[in-house]
Structures are given as C-alpha cells and as structure tokens.
Amino acid sequence: MKIRRCAVLYIEPREELAIDWSSLFAGSTTLAASTRWLALAPHLDREIEVDAADLAAMAAVSQTVWSELEACEQRHGAACVARLLELGLLIGDAPEHEALRERDETLRAQHWRPLAALAHTFSRWHDVRTETGMEAPSIQQLLDRYGAPPAPTMDLGTPASAFKLPKAASGILDETLMKRYTGRNFDTGASLPLAVAARLLQRTFGAQEQRQVGPHANVLKKTSPSGGGLHPVEAFVLVQRIAGVAPGLYYYHPIEHELRPLRTMESEEAAAVARLMVAEQQWLADAPMQVVMVGRIERSFWKYRNHQKAYRALALDAGHLSQTFYLLAAEAGLPAFITAAINDVDIERLLELDHLRHAVIAVCGCGPASTGPRNMVELRYGETGPD
C-alpha cells in the first residue's frame, strides 16, 4: 500500500492557561501554561490533537508523491502511521481508506488556496444560538465593556492644503439611496407581494443576458459586478410569507427565473429554520423572505486556481449582490438586511451542500417593517399578500 499526506494541513500550537496552585501557595506566579498541538485539515472539518511523533511522521511524507507504507512504518512505527491513516491526516490508496481519500481528492479538485480553505472551513458556525454564544449587545453595553470606539474616520493629510470638492449634485438614485436602511423589526403578520419578490430576485440574482464565450462556455450578465465575470454566487430562498408561494426552501434559477422547491414546510417549521439559519437573530428571522448566498467554488476557482485572492472575490461578489438587493428593497419601500452571523454548517445540511464545493457566505432578506405604513409596497406594485 502507498500513502501520502493530506492536501492541506496546518498545525496550530494552542496555549492554555491554568492556575498553578502550588506556586500560588508558595508565593510566586499563579499561572501555568500548557501547549496542545492541533492539526487543522479542511477535508476533515474538525480539529485533531497530535503529538511530536505524529508531527515527525507527517513531516516525512509528501502531500503529492505517493510513498511506500512499509518504509514509513519502519521509520515512525506501525501504530503511529495506522493512527494517522485512521484519522485521515495520512491518505492511503487501499480500499479501506476510500472515504477519507475521496474527501481529500474533493478538496484537491476544487483548487483551493490552502489558507483560504482553512479560513473557510474553520470559521463556519454550527448550532449557535442565544444561549450558546449569539448575542446582540447594545451600544451602551459595548461602551461599558470596551470603552469608546476608534474614531469614525481617519484624519490624514494636512487640512490647510486640502482640496475642497464641490457639493454632490442630485441624481436619479438619490431617493432610493436615502431610503435604504437595515430592518430589524419585521411585521410577522405581513406577506411579501409576489411581484416584489420576483423583481428582487430577478434584478439581483437573475441573468439579464447570456453570452457565448466559447464552444461550451456561457457567461451571464447581471446587475452587479463579479470577479472574472463568473457570477459564482447562487441564491437559495427560504420562503416564510410570499403571496402565493408555499413556505419552504427553494433554489432560484437565474436564467429560467423560477423558484424550484427543495423542501416544502409548514409555517412553524419555516420559522424555526429561519431562526436556525441566522443563529437566532430574531430581529432578522421574522423577515418573510430570506436569501442564502452560496458561492460555487468550482465555478470561481476554475479560473482562479490556488489563487491568493479567489476566496476574497467570492465575499466581494456577495457584498455587491447584497447592496443591489438593498436598493431594490428600498425602491419597494422595504427595509432589508444582510448578515454573516449564520449557522453555515446547519445551512449546508439543510441544502445538502459540501463545504469544500460550496461556500455559504451570507443571508439577506427583506419584508414590511412592523411599524409604519405598508401601503407604499401595495400601491407601487399593485398587489398585496394575505395578512
């Protein structure tokens, strides 16, 4: 049998502090530090504690060139090598190692930049709730806890020699821009008119045009820019209250302009899923429509292979799309939101996505506010949803 090291592997020395009671009673320093070595491998999606013998064995095996198992066992011990194979830090070519080998090969096939794969994998949340870490401290609580924040702007250059710019001229976007705001208090009795939802989805995530760039290659033109013109961010929609649409999870097809059902739900289940997705940020979970933005790694990294900026470009794409979504919501007289404080792992499971192939980036949503007139939405689009 032959072996090699997994494709991406980082070792983190993690220091832990504890009270040294014997030193405390002796009148000297009271803190004792201990270090654990943790292996971080994106294809495994978990931290693994390793020791010096494990580190030596992994360092002796190439991540690309297959080596003979027997030679490694003779050098580092059969028990050590067997443990690393069982954990998936070493990859074997035998049938019994097929499952872990496939995960490693999936990571290799996506052309991830190693540091990006690490950051993506180990920054994802699972089952974060109010009681397990999700909180929304008030400004006063933050001031009490951390003191005054840094100044709102940098103050660089010499004011005396500054060039004064003319007053910004008025433009056709001003009305919409000035109405754009983040909603944190949605009307749980209000539905989103179907025409509003359709315009939001089509103008934000839909293809405005298709262009043939090769014999078997199409690119889409959308209303937001995208790194390399690839538009790898897909939209998955959680419907709670859209007029005429059953609650549930849908995939929005950007070319056909249609919602394809993935899982229909009762209203109570949809509300629970909404809370789970946004880590129990109840002030966002009540929105009648939430959109999960998912980056297709294979699409983006097809061009930007093992590229230092590829993962950052995905995040930028989602930012562009969210602002377009915000402006369209403002046009309709609605507040909107975007949040990256989401339970990525739970969303992946709901949508049956592989985090090595698909990056759940953020969730946005919109709907009528719980206070203030709703007639603006009804009059602008000529229809209402049932209350």
N, C-alpha and C positions, 0 to 999 in steps of 0.2 A: 504493500500500500504506500501511496505517496501523500505528502501533506504540504501545506503552505499556510502562512499566517493570513488572517482575515484582511480584507481590503483596507479598512480604515480602523485604526486603533490608537487611542490616546490613553496615556497613563496619568492620572491625577493624584498627587500627594495631598491627602486631606488631613489637616491637623485638627485634633480635638483637645479641648482644654477641660481639665477637671481639678477639683480642689485636692491638693496634696495634704491630707490631714496630719500626717506625721511631721511634715515640715511646718505646718501651721502651729502645732503644739510645741515645736522646737524653736519657734520664734523667727523662722526665715520665710522665704517666698511661699505663697499659698497655692500657686497654680502649677500644674504639671501638664506637659504637652505630650501627646502621642500621635503618631502618624500612621494612617492607613493608606495603602496603595490601591487605587480603584482603576480598573480597566473600563474604558468607555468605548463601546463598539456600536455604531448606529444600526447595524443589521440585527443586533440582539435586543436593542431597545431597553436595556437595563444596565445598571452598574454592577460590576463583579469585582469582589475583593481578591487581590492576588498577592503573592509573596515574592521574595527575592529569587527563589528557584523558578517560579513561573516567569518572571521577567527575563531571566537569563535564557530560558528555553525559547520564549517568543522572539527575543532579540537574535537568536541564532538561526531562525527560519525566515526565508524570503516571503514577501507577500505576493510575489508574481511567479517565481520559479518553483516548481514542484520539487520536493526533496524526498529521499527515501525515509520512511518511518523508522526503520531499524537503526539507521545511523543516528537519528535524533534521540531514540530511546537509549542507545549505548552512551550517549554523551550526557543526557539530562535525566535519565531514569524513566522506565516504562510507566510508572504510576503518575509522574508529573505530566508526561505527554498525553496519557489517556484522559486525565482530568481536563486538560486544556482542549482536547478534542470534544469531550462531552459538553463543555461549556460553549464551544463554538468560537473560541479565540484562535484555535488552530483548526484548519479545514482539511478534512480527509476526502479522498476520492472513492472510498468504498461505499457500497450501498447503504450501510447503516448510518452514514453521515449525510445522506442525501438532503434531508430537510434543512439542516443548517447550511449546507453548501449552496442550496438554491437561494436562501436569503442573502448570502454573501454575493452570489452571482447577480442577484437582482440589484444590489447596491452598485456593483461594478458596471452593470449595463446602463445605468442612468447617467453616468459621467459626472457624479457629484464632485465638487471641490471638497476635500476631506474636512476642513474646518467648518464649511457650511453644513455638511451632513451632520457633523457633531452638534453644532448650534441648533439646527432644526430639530433633531431627534430629542435632545435633552432639554429643550425649552418648552416642550409640549406639556399641557395640563391634562390631568385625569381626575374627575370627580371632585373638583374644587368647588366648595360650597361655602355658605356664610360661616358655618362652624368649623370649616377646615382651612380657612385662610383668606376667603374672599371678604373684603370689607370696603366700605366707601367712606373714609373719614372726611369730616367737614373741613373747610378751610381753617376754621378756628382750631380744630384738633391738630391739624398739621402744623399750624403756627406754634401751638403749645408744645408739640413734640419735637419739632426741628428748628424752631426759631424762624426768623424772616427768610423768605426765599431769595435766591440771587436776583439781581436787578432784572427787570423785564427786557432790557436791551443792553447791547454792548455800547460803550461810549468811546469810540476810536476816532483818531484823526484830530485835527485842530479846528475847533468851531469857528475861529476868526477867519479861516480861509475856506470855509465850506461853501459849496455852490448851491444856492437856493433854487429849488426846482419850481416850475410853475404849478399852480393849483391843478389837481387832476380834473380833466374835463368829464362831463357827464357822458354816459353811453347807454346803449340798449340793455346791457347786462346789469346795470346798477340796481334796478328794482328787485331782481331775483337775488343778486348777491347780498343785498342788505336784509332780505327776508330769511336768508339761510341761517338755521340755528339747529343745535343739537337738542332733541327731545328726550326727556327723562320721565315723562309722566303721560302715558298714552291712555286713551279712553277705551276701557275694556268692553264697553257696550257698542263701540262703533266698528263698522266694517270699512274696508278699503274698496272703493268702487273699482270694478273690473277694468274700466278704461284707464284709470290712473295706474293700476298695477301693470297693465300691458305697456303703457308708454314708458314707465320707469324701467322695466326690464328691457324693452327693445332699444330704447335710446342709450341705455347704459351698457348693457351686455350683448345686445344684438348686433349682427353683421349688417352694416349699411351697404356693403358691397363685397363681392368676391372677385379676386384677381388671380389669374393663372400665371404662375411664375416658372413653371416647368412642366414636363410631360405628366408628372404625377404629384404636383405640388401646387396647392392653393394657399393664398393668404387672405385674411379678412380685413376689411376696413371698418373700424369702429370709431366712436366719437371721442375716445381717449387714446393717448399715445401708449405705445408698448415697446419694450426693449426688443430691438431687432425686428419689429413689426410682426412678432409671432403671436401675440394675444393668447398667452397660455392660461389665463385665469378663466375658470368656468364658474357658473352660478348655479347653486343648488338652493331651492326655495322652500322654506318652511311656511306653509300657509296656516294661519290661525283663523283669520276673518277676512277673506276676499269674497266679494259678492259673486255667487255662482260657482265657486271653486270649493271642493270638499277639503276640509282640513287634512294636512299631511305633508310629507316630503316629496318634492318634485325636482327633476332636472330640467333646467331651462335650456332648450335647444336654440343657439344663437342664430342659426340660419333659417330653420323652419318656424321660428317664433312661436313655440308651443311649450307648454308645461307637460312633461312626461312623468306620470306618477311612479314613485319608487315605493311608497308606503302610505296608505291612507290611514287616518286616525279619527278617533272621537275627539271632540273639542278638549276634553280634560287631558287626554294623552298629549295632544299637540302643545298644550300649555306647559305640561311637565317637560317635554322635550325642549321647548323654548328656554325654560329656566336652566335646564342642564347645559344647553349649548353656551349660554352666556354666563355660566358659573354663578347662577342665582342672582344676577344683577336684575332684580325685579323691576327696576325702573326702566329697563330696556326690554325685558322678556314679554311685556304686555303688548308690544307692537303687533299689529295684525299681520305683518309680513316681515320675515327675516330672510336675508340672503347670505348664504355661506360662500365666500370666495375661496376657491380651491385652485392652486397653481399646478398645472400639469408639468411635472419635472421633465418627462420625456420630450415634451414639445420645446421647452425653453433650452434645455441642456443639449438638445440635438445640435444646436448651433454653438452654444457657449459651453463646450465640453471642458470639465475640470477648470472652469474659469473663476477667477477671483471675484468677479462682480455679478455672476449669474444669479445667485440667490438674492442679492440686494435688488436686482432688477425686478424679480418677482414681487417683492414687497412694494417697490415703487409702482408697479402696474396696479396693484390693489389700491394704493393710495389715489392714483389717477381716477380709477373707476369709482371709488367712494365719493370723491368730490363731484363727479358728474351726477352720481345718484343723489347727492345732497341738493344740487342745483335744480334737478328735475323735481325733487320733492318740494323745494321752496317754490318753484313755479306753480305747483299744485296747491300751495298754501299749507303744506305739511312740514312738521319737524321730522328730522331723520337722525340716525346715529351710525357710528361705526365703532367697533371695539375689537381689540386684540386679546382682551382678557377673557378667553374662551377655553372650554374643555376640548382641546384639539383631539385627544385620544378618543373621547366619547363620540365626537362628531365623526371621526374616521370609522368607528364601529357602526354607527347609525347608517352611514353612506356606503359601508363596505369598501373602504379605501385603504390602500397600503401607503404608509407614510414615506416609504422610500420612492414611491412613484408619484404621490400626490401630496402637496403641501397645503394643509388647511391654514389660511393666512389670517382671516378676519371675518367678522359677521357684521353686516349692516342691515338696517331696517328702517321702516317709517310707518306713519299712521296718524290719524287725528289725535290731537292733544286732548287731555282730559278736561281742560278748561278752555274757554274761548269759542268763537263761532266756528261751526263746521260747514256753514253754508258756502264758504269760498270754494271748497272742494266740489260740493254738489253742483253749484252753478257753473263752475269752469268746465266741467266735463259732462254735465247734463244727465247724470245718473247718480243714484245713491245705493248704498248697500243696506240690507236689513239691519235694524238695530236689535 
